[in-house]
Structures are given as C-alpha cells and as structure tokens.
Amino acid sequence: WCKGWNKDRARDGKYPGVPFQGEKDWQKYEVARRLKDVVHTIRAQYRKDWKSKELKKQQRAVALYFIDKLALRAGNEKEEGETADTVGCCSLRVEHIQLHRRLDGQEHVVEFDFLGKDSIRYYNKVSVEKPVFENLQLFMKNKDPTDDLFDQLTTTFLNKHLQRLMDGLTAKVFRTYNASITLQEQLKALTNPEDNVAGKLLSYNRANRAVAILCNHQRSVPKTFARSMEVLQEKIDAKKKQVEEAQEGVKKAEDEFKETKDAKAEANVEKKKKLLKRLEEQLAKLNVQATDKEENKQIALGTSKLNYLDPRITVAWCKKFGIPIEKIYNKTQREKFAWAIDMAGEDFEF
C-alpha cells in the first residue's frame, strides 16, 4: 500500500510520514497553490520596490516582475557539460534586450532575444509598465552590450528574498503557479459544454498551448509535418465525398418514402440519416485534428503537461465534461498521476 496513493491516509492521517508514489509532485503543486494566497502581496511589494532608492532592490523587483509575468527561468540552470551561451532572467546581458518607446502600436515595449535552457531561443516583444521600462533604461546606462543587465543581482540573492516572502518559494514555483493558473483559466474560457469530445479536446489543447507559449516550450516543425498534413487532407476530402453521397442517399430515401408511405421506406430513411450523422461526426473529428495539428506544429505541449501543470486541473476537467482521462494522459502518465486521478473531483480548483 505504500506504493500507491492511499485516499484514506490522506483523509484521516492514518499513516503520517509514509511516502506515496507521486508525493513529490503533489508537494510541488501544493507549494504553488500556496503562492495563490500571497501572490497579490508579493506583486504589490515588487511594484513598490521599482521606486526604491537602492539599485539592488530595483533590479530584484524588475527581475521578479519578468519571472512572474513572462514565466522566465531565474538562470544558472545549465545542464552539466553544457557549453552553449544560455541565460536566464538574472544572467541577462544588455545585448539580450532592446527598448522601444513605441512599437507595433504599443508603448514601453521590451524586445527579448536570447538562448534559454536547452539552447531554445526566447524571442518576445512585450509591453511593460512604465516604471519597469524606465528602470531598464537606468540599468543599461553606460554599459557595453556584453555587460550584465542585472549587475547587482544573483539567483542566490533572489531566491533568499523569495524564501522570506513564502516558505518554499523559488522562481520555479512562480512558473508552476502561472502555468497551472493559466491552464485553469483558459479551460474555463474555452470549453463549450455543447461540444463533442473532439471539440472539447481541441479546447484543452488550445488551453495547454497558451501555457506552452507562456513557458516558451517550442520545437522545430517536424520533418514529417507536411506529408502527414497531406495524408490528413486526403482523408478529409474522401470523407467529404462520403458525406455528400450520404446526403444524396437521405434525399433519395425521403423521396421514396413520400411516394410509398410504407414502414420499410420509413426505416430506410432513419438508417440513411444515422449513416449521414456518423459520417458528419467523423468529418468534424478530422477537421478538428487538422486544426489541432496545424496550431501545434511549433509548440511542444508535453513539457508543460508533465512538469508545470497540476494534473488535478486536467482530471477535474475530464470528470466535469465526461472526457476519458486516456484521451489526455497515456498509460505511463496515468500511472505517474494516479494520485491526482484518485484525489481530484470535478470541482477541484487550483
């Protein structure tokens, strides 16, 4: 019983201190959930610190704003043996950002361009609040392109500050919190209860994509993408033809029934209508598949789903809308998140 999530143990504290499979994951998401209670206070504090007379505090406050708003990694997270020039928020250099008073109809735009973890390019143009923009101008003043943007800041100093704000708080917790909150909000906004399973799954993937974009989980377009889209389009065209033929079949059967008025002809109309409905559903499913494939060709949905999203949000959504959990999680993932599948009801809120 130690290996599986034990619901009774959670409920009555029967086996305190006994680990269960997935406990580390559960703890990680519980820390992120606690952030929800203090995040407004933290945001108010870093906004106040933008106007501090201490440069170190100003830099910490702007860096924390980026970590919160853009889900940037703190930095100093290179894999062993990694030699590429990768950076995070605290290790950004002057050359990694450009400031624009106005750009594309927006004010106070920061243009980011740097290599993040695993050498994945982070490129983003984002409108920031005026004090942040002015602080960045100050931080860049009289510096060379290769100089540190936050020259007074280290990840150690930042994380010590975060620990004082909330026990267990790190930059990664912000990333987990913002990813999970984004998924929950997007699912509420995008899910139409009237949609069929395929339509709801498209909404789920769109919500997941919003998170992947926030976390910069990109990938290059797969080499097989163009061919697989061609194959899918061929299937769609063939299915359209079947639908047209079925529509003609229904019309023909209805005309026959009008003439004969007999039970056999009436049964044939129902049979043809059922066939048409089934084919239309299959066509809709293929169209959803094509949309989903196109929208996600450069986005890696798996990373956030496995590492940053509280699985209880997904489980609750599946239970609420009658979506089989295996449509979202494969067998290995269902085993990894067995604790969440058992624990979360349809009313779970992150």
Backbone torsions as a table, in degrees:
resi	resn	phi	psi	omega
1	TRP	NA	-15.9	-179.9
2	CYS	-64.7	-31.1	-170.0
3	LYS	-78.3	-27.0	-177.2
4	GLY	-101.9	160.0	175.3
5	TRP	-67.1	126.4	-178.0
6	ASN	-108.2	105.4	-174.9
7	LYS	-61.3	-39.3	-178.9
8	ASP	-63.5	-39.5	-180.0
9	ARG	-61.4	-40.5	-179.9
10	ALA	-65.8	-35.8	-174.2
11	ARG	-76.3	-43.3	-173.2
12	ASP	-113.4	3.7	178.1
13	GLY	64.8	29.1	-173.3
14	LYS	-64.0	-36.3	-177.9
15	TYR	-121.5	66.2	-177.0
16	PRO	-60.3	138.9	176.0
17	GLY	83.1	-4.7	178.6
18	VAL	-86.3	120.7	-177.6
19	PRO	-71.4	150.1	172.9
20	PHE	-123.3	158.4	-178.7
21	GLN	-63.1	125.5	-178.5
22	GLY	94.0	4.1	-176.8
23	GLU	-62.3	-37.7	179.3
24	LYS	-61.6	-42.6	176.9
25	ASP	-60.3	-48.5	-178.6
26	TRP	-57.1	-45.6	-179.9
27	GLN	-62.5	-41.8	-179.9
28	LYS	-57.7	-45.6	-178.0
29	TYR	-74.5	-28.9	176.5
30	GLU	-68.0	-37.3	175.6
31	VAL	-62.3	-44.7	179.4
32	ALA	-63.4	-36.1	177.9
33	ARG	-66.6	-34.4	178.7
34	ARG	-65.7	-30.3	179.1
35	LEU	-59.1	-32.1	179.9
36	LYS	-54.0	-34.6	-176.7
37	ASP	-75.6	-21.9	-175.2
38	VAL	-120.0	-3.7	-172.5
39	VAL	-61.3	-34.3	-179.4
40	HIS	-67.6	-36.9	177.0
41	THR	-66.1	-43.1	179.9
42	ILE	-62.3	-42.8	179.9
43	ARG	-64.8	-40.8	178.1
44	ALA	-62.2	-38.4	-178.7
45	GLN	-68.0	-46.3	-178.3
46	TYR	-70.3	-28.2	174.3
47	ARG	-64.3	-40.7	178.5
48	LYS	-64.0	-40.6	-177.3
49	ASP	-70.5	-16.1	174.4
50	TRP	-58.4	-28.7	-176.4
51	LYS	-101.2	10.9	-179.9
52	SER	-62.9	154.4	176.5
53	LYS	-84.4	-11.3	178.1
54	GLU	-90.7	122.5	-179.6
55	LEU	-60.2	-39.6	-178.8
56	LYS	-60.5	-42.4	178.9
57	LYS	-67.1	-41.1	178.4
58	GLN	-59.4	-46.7	-178.5
59	GLN	-64.3	-42.1	178.5
60	ARG	-61.4	-40.8	-177.7
61	ALA	-67.5	-40.3	179.2
62	VAL	-69.5	-42.1	178.4
63	ALA	-61.2	-42.1	-179.7
64	LEU	-66.0	-36.3	175.3
65	TYR	-59.9	-44.1	179.0
66	PHE	-66.1	-41.2	-180.0
67	ILE	-63.8	-37.9	-179.7
68	ASP	-76.1	-52.5	-173.2
69	LYS	-73.8	-38.2	-172.5
70	LEU	-110.1	2.1	-179.2
71	ALA	55.1	36.4	176.9
72	LEU	-71.6	148.5	171.8
73	ARG	-74.7	154.2	-176.9
74	ALA	-67.5	-36.3	-175.9
75	GLY	117.7	-179.8	-178.2
76	ASN	54.8	37.1	-177.7
77	GLU	-118.1	32.5	-178.5
78	LYS	-69.2	142.5	174.2
79	GLU	-71.4	156.2	179.3
80	GLU	-60.5	130.0	178.6
81	GLY	85.3	-2.6	-179.5
82	GLU	-74.8	125.5	-176.5
83	THR	-110.0	-10.2	-178.2
84	ALA	-63.9	154.5	-178.2
85	ASP	-81.4	72.0	-179.3
86	THR	-99.4	146.5	-177.7
87	VAL	-136.9	163.9	171.6
88	GLY	-124.2	-168.9	-174.0
89	CYS	-56.8	-50.3	-175.2
90	CYS	-69.6	-21.9	-177.7
91	SER	-104.2	13.2	176.3
92	LEU	-59.0	142.8	175.1
93	ARG	-108.1	164.9	-178.1
94	VAL	-55.3	-37.5	-177.3
95	GLU	-67.6	-13.2	-176.7
96	HIS	-85.2	-9.5	178.4
97	ILE	-133.4	151.4	171.1
98	GLN	-127.4	142.4	-179.2
99	LEU	-106.7	135.6	178.5
100	HIS	-129.9	120.9	177.2
101	ARG	-60.7	-40.2	174.4
102	ARG	-138.6	137.8	177.3
103	LEU	-156.7	129.8	177.9
104	ASP	51.6	39.6	176.6
105	GLY	79.0	5.8	179.0
106	GLN	-116.0	154.3	179.1
107	GLU	-100.7	154.6	174.4
108	HIS	51.7	62.1	-176.7
109	VAL	-97.9	132.2	173.3
110	VAL	-106.4	126.4	178.5
111	GLU	-104.3	113.2	-179.4
112	PHE	-96.4	141.3	173.7
113	ASP	-155.2	103.3	-179.5
114	PHE	-156.5	167.6	175.2
115	LEU	-93.2	122.9	177.8
116	GLY	-95.2	-160.9	-178.4
117	LYS	-54.9	144.1	-178.7
118	ASP	60.4	23.9	177.8
119	SER	60.0	28.3	176.5
120	ILE	-87.3	127.5	-177.3
121	ARG	-67.5	134.3	172.2
122	TYR	-108.6	113.8	177.1
123	TYR	-128.9	124.2	-176.2
124	ASN	-156.4	141.1	172.7
125	LYS	-115.1	119.0	-174.0
126	VAL	-134.6	135.5	176.8
127	SER	-80.7	125.5	-178.0
128	VAL	-114.1	168.9	178.6
129	GLU	-70.7	149.0	-173.1
130	LYS	-53.7	-44.9	179.9
131	PRO	-60.9	-33.7	177.9
132	VAL	-65.2	-45.8	179.8
133	PHE	-58.9	-46.3	-178.7
134	GLU	-66.5	-37.6	176.6
135	ASN	-63.6	-41.6	179.6
136	LEU	-63.0	-38.5	175.7
137	GLN	-58.9	-42.0	179.0
138	LEU	-64.8	-44.3	-177.6
139	PHE	-64.9	-26.7	-176.0
140	MET	-91.2	-12.0	-173.6
141	LYS	-60.6	131.7	177.4
142	ASN	57.9	28.5	177.9
143	LYS	-112.4	152.6	173.8
144	ASP	-82.5	159.6	-179.9
145	PRO	-55.3	-32.3	-176.9
146	THR	-87.4	-0.6	178.6
147	ASP	-75.5	152.2	177.3
148	ASP	-65.6	136.1	175.7
149	LEU	-68.1	-48.4	178.7
150	PHE	-102.0	73.6	-172.7
151	ASP	-72.1	-14.8	179.5
152	GLN	-96.7	2.0	-167.5
153	LEU	-119.1	139.7	170.5
154	THR	-128.0	159.9	178.3
155	THR	-63.7	-33.8	178.8
156	THR	-61.5	-47.0	179.5
157	PHE	-62.2	-42.4	-179.8
158	LEU	-64.9	-47.0	-177.2
159	ASN	-67.1	-32.8	175.5
160	LYS	-63.0	-40.4	177.7
161	HIS	-63.6	-43.3	-179.8
162	LEU	-63.6	-38.6	178.4
163	GLN	-62.0	-35.3	178.4
164	ARG	-69.2	-31.7	-179.0
165	LEU	-73.5	-37.3	179.4
166	MET	-160.0	132.9	-179.8
167	ASP	-59.5	127.0	178.5
168	GLY	87.5	-0.6	-176.2
169	LEU	-79.1	128.6	173.5
170	THR	-135.6	173.3	177.4
171	ALA	-60.0	-35.6	-179.2
172	LYS	-65.0	-32.9	178.4
173	VAL	-64.1	-38.3	175.5
174	PHE	-59.2	-43.1	-178.9
175	ARG	-62.3	-45.1	179.0
176	THR	-64.7	-43.7	-179.9
177	TYR	-61.6	-51.8	-176.7
178	ASN	-66.6	-34.7	177.1
179	ALA	-64.6	-47.9	-176.9
180	SER	-67.7	-42.9	178.4
181	ILE	-62.7	-41.4	179.3
182	THR	-61.5	-45.1	179.0
183	LEU	-59.4	-47.8	-177.4
184	GLN	-60.9	-45.0	-179.3
185	GLU	-67.0	-41.6	-179.5
186	GLN	-65.9	-39.4	178.6
187	LEU	-63.0	-40.2	178.2
188	LYS	-64.5	-39.3	-176.5
189	ALA	-76.0	-34.5	-169.9
190	LEU	-97.4	-25.3	-173.4
191	THR	-75.6	124.8	174.8
192	ASN	-103.7	115.0	-177.9
193	PRO	-57.8	-22.5	-178.2
194	GLU	-80.7	-16.1	-178.8
195	ASP	-65.7	154.8	172.4
196	ASN	-78.3	-179.8	-176.1
197	VAL	-58.2	-43.8	-178.9
198	ALA	-61.5	-41.2	179.3
199	GLY	-65.4	-40.2	179.0
200	LYS	-67.8	-37.7	178.6
201	LEU	-66.2	-34.0	175.7
202	LEU	-63.2	-42.5	177.3
203	SER	-62.1	-40.7	179.0
204	TYR	-61.9	-46.3	-179.0
205	ASN	-66.0	-32.4	177.0
206	ARG	-68.4	-39.4	176.8
207	ALA	-64.6	-43.1	178.9
208	ASN	-64.3	-36.0	-179.9
209	ARG	-66.6	-36.7	177.3
210	ALA	-58.8	-37.4	177.9
211	VAL	-69.8	-45.3	-178.4
212	ALA	-61.1	-37.2	177.8
213	ILE	-67.7	-44.3	177.6
214	LEU	-56.7	-43.0	-176.3
215	CYS	-88.7	2.5	179.0
216	ASN	60.2	41.8	177.2
217	HIS	-89.5	82.7	-177.1
218	GLN	-101.4	165.1	171.3
219	ARG	-148.9	160.6	175.5
220	SER	-78.7	153.6	-179.2
221	VAL	-61.4	126.0	-179.5
222	PRO	-56.8	144.1	-178.9
223	LYS	-61.3	-29.8	-177.1
224	THR	-86.1	1.0	-171.5
225	PHE	-59.6	-50.9	-175.8
226	ALA	-58.6	-45.5	-178.3
227	ARG	-66.4	-42.1	-178.7
228	SER	-66.4	-31.8	175.6
229	MET	-69.1	-37.2	176.7
230	GLU	-61.1	-46.3	-179.9
231	VAL	-61.0	-42.9	179.8
232	LEU	-64.5	-40.6	179.1
233	GLN	-64.7	-37.3	176.8
234	GLU	-61.9	-41.4	177.9
235	LYS	-63.5	-40.8	179.5
236	ILE	-63.3	-45.8	179.8
237	ASP	-60.9	-42.8	179.7
238	ALA	-64.7	-39.8	-179.4
239	LYS	-68.5	-37.1	176.8
240	LYS	-59.5	-41.5	179.9
241	LYS	-63.4	-41.8	178.6
242	GLN	-63.6	-38.5	178.9
243	VAL	-63.9	-44.9	178.9
244	GLU	-59.9	-43.4	179.2
245	GLU	-64.1	-39.7	179.7
246	ALA	-66.7	-36.8	177.5
247	GLN	-62.8	-42.0	176.8
248	GLU	-63.5	-39.3	178.9
249	GLY	-61.7	-40.4	178.8
250	VAL	-64.8	-46.1	-178.8
251	LYS	-60.6	-43.6	-179.7
252	LYS	-63.2	-43.7	-179.3
253	ALA	-65.1	-39.3	179.2
254	GLU	-65.8	-41.0	177.8
255	ASP	-61.6	-41.0	-179.8
256	GLU	-64.4	-40.4	-179.9
257	PHE	-66.9	-37.6	178.0
258	LYS	-59.2	-37.1	-178.3
259	GLU	-75.6	-47.0	-170.8
260	THR	-92.5	-32.4	-177.2
261	LYS	57.1	20.4	-179.0
262	ASP	-95.8	163.3	-174.0
263	ALA	-63.8	-36.4	-178.3
264	LYS	-63.7	-43.1	179.4
265	ALA	-66.9	-36.8	179.0
266	GLU	-65.2	-42.9	178.3
267	ALA	-62.6	-35.9	179.5
268	ASN	-65.7	-37.3	177.0
269	VAL	-60.4	-48.0	179.9
270	GLU	-60.4	-41.8	179.8
271	LYS	-61.5	-45.4	-179.4
272	LYS	-66.8	-36.8	179.0
273	LYS	-66.4	-39.9	178.2
274	LYS	-63.1	-42.0	178.6
275	LEU	-62.2	-44.4	179.7
276	LEU	-60.9	-44.8	-179.3
277	LYS	-60.8	-43.8	-179.5
278	ARG	-62.5	-43.1	-179.8
279	LEU	-67.1	-38.2	177.9
280	GLU	-64.5	-38.9	177.1
281	GLU	-64.8	-40.9	178.6
282	GLN	-64.2	-39.4	178.4
283	LEU	-65.5	-43.8	179.1
284	ALA	-60.3	-40.8	-180.0
285	LYS	-63.4	-42.6	178.7
286	LEU	-65.1	-39.8	178.5
287	ASN	-64.2	-40.8	177.4
288	VAL	-62.6	-42.9	179.2
289	GLN	-58.8	-43.3	-179.5
290	ALA	-65.8	-43.6	178.6
291	THR	-60.5	-47.6	-178.8
292	ASP	-59.6	-45.3	-178.2
293	LYS	-62.6	-44.8	-179.3
294	GLU	-65.0	-45.3	-176.6
295	GLU	-66.9	-27.6	-174.3
296	ASN	-105.6	13.8	-173.9
297	LYS	-64.4	-26.7	-179.3
298	GLN	-114.8	13.3	-177.8
299	ILE	-118.1	132.2	175.9
300	ALA	-94.7	100.9	-175.7
301	LEU	-75.5	-25.1	-172.3
302	GLY	-66.7	-35.4	-173.7
303	THR	-61.2	-51.0	-178.5
304	SER	-69.0	-37.2	-177.9
305	LYS	-60.0	-36.9	-176.3
306	LEU	-91.6	-25.2	-170.5
307	ASN	-117.2	-23.5	-172.0
308	TYR	-123.4	-12.3	-175.8
309	LEU	-104.2	122.8	176.2
310	ASP	-58.1	116.5	-175.1
311	PRO	-63.1	-19.6	179.9
312	ARG	-65.2	-26.9	177.0
313	ILE	-65.0	-45.4	179.5
314	THR	-66.1	-45.3	-179.3
315	VAL	-60.3	-45.7	-179.8
316	ALA	-61.2	-42.0	179.7
317	TRP	-63.1	-44.3	178.8
318	CYS	-60.6	-44.6	-178.5
319	LYS	-67.0	-38.6	-177.9
320	LYS	-67.2	-38.3	-174.2
321	PHE	-108.1	11.5	174.9
322	GLY	66.4	34.9	178.7
323	ILE	-95.6	125.6	177.3
324	PRO	-59.4	130.9	-175.6
325	ILE	-59.8	-28.5	-179.4
326	GLU	-69.9	-11.2	174.8
327	LYS	-73.7	-20.2	-178.9
328	ILE	-106.6	-47.9	-176.3
329	TYR	-111.5	132.9	174.6
330	ASN	-76.7	-178.6	-173.8
331	LYS	-58.5	-46.5	-179.5
332	THR	-62.0	-42.5	-179.6
333	GLN	-67.6	-35.9	178.3
334	ARG	-65.6	-34.6	176.6
335	GLU	-69.4	-42.2	179.3
336	LYS	-60.5	-39.5	-175.7
337	PHE	-106.0	25.8	-179.7
338	ALA	-56.7	-37.4	179.9
339	TRP	-60.1	-39.4	-178.0
340	ALA	-73.5	-39.3	-179.8
341	ILE	-62.1	-38.6	-179.4
342	ASP	-77.0	-33.8	-170.1
343	MET	-85.7	-38.8	-169.1
344	ALA	-87.9	128.2	170.9
345	GLY	-93.0	177.3	-175.7
346	GLU	-67.8	-15.4	-178.7
347	ASP	-97.0	7.8	-178.1
348	PHE	-58.6	134.1	174.7
349	GLU	-121.7	131.9	179.7
350	PHE	-63.5	NA	NA
